[in-house]
Amino acid sequence: MTIVNPARSSSEPISDPNIEVQTQAIASQLLAATTAKRSIFAKLRDKFRWDDMLLGWTMENPSLRVQLFRAIDCLPSLTTKAQIARHLQEYLSDAAVELPQALKDLLNFTAPDSLPGQVAATTLTTAVETLARNYIAGENLKQTLKSIEHLRNQSMTFTIDVLGEAVVTETEAQSYLDRYLELIGQLTTAARNWRSSTDRGDVAPVQVSVKLTAFYSQFDPLDVQGSQEKVSDRLRILLRKAQEVGAAVHFDMEQYRYKGAALEVLKPLLMEAEFRDRTDIGITLQAYLRDSKQDLQDLIAWAKQRGNPVTVRLVKGA
């Protein structure tokens, strides 16, 4: 769970002057708990990781962030290092971009196909791949299991989601469901060989996260009733499979326009007799949204009516 300050405008005072101190204290405890067992070598490695430094530079400079993300956005369509170097130089040479000296030196080449240009292109490509590995568990089951094992060795649990959730056809929506059914089956099979020392009895060893809009290509917040039937049919199949193999399912929030519709679909579904006693279900809320406090209170009241709790995963959001 990510602990953050409640979203507010700069002119709004915090009603409780101790909330910042309390929040930081909780965050410090969580951080200490997750790093206590890490070796000194791992800490030194992380301290000097250049990709983390690049990410830090990017987050501190809005102009750099915008231009760098624009360059990354077009990266998949660029086929040569010269093309990558030219785009990188064009985007980051903007006068509004404040660059660290290391990046300035890297961009100081005269031609995209020059040796310095090739180095710049290789550096960007490597950085993007490195950052992707930080957030993407793997391209296949073997890579994913390796990432999971790394987390488990640090006494951490995990939830896995499948990329490519932006579906535009019903064929893609069905394929998305099929991929999750296969993933759940593969992970729970692999979990039988995991060491039990890192497991907690109240947490399912296999957890997956899904987005409702990926289960129906025409998901429409203006037609909740019409979307509900199509989405719920596929969600029932997923929940039955998860229950069969002992996996937990988390429902992620998406764009703000879908938030209300997603909750309207989930609440009646999870009240159905078949799923009402399930406690291995999670719903994600974004802490930066002002609505989230009321949404959380509504979920608590709904869970009491349901008679069984659900997990609420609090994330920072955007």
Summary of the structure (lengths in Angstrom):
residues: 318
radius of gyration: 22.5
end to end distance: 15.4
largest distance: 68.5
contacts: 846
relative contact order: 0.08
helix: 59%
strand: 7%
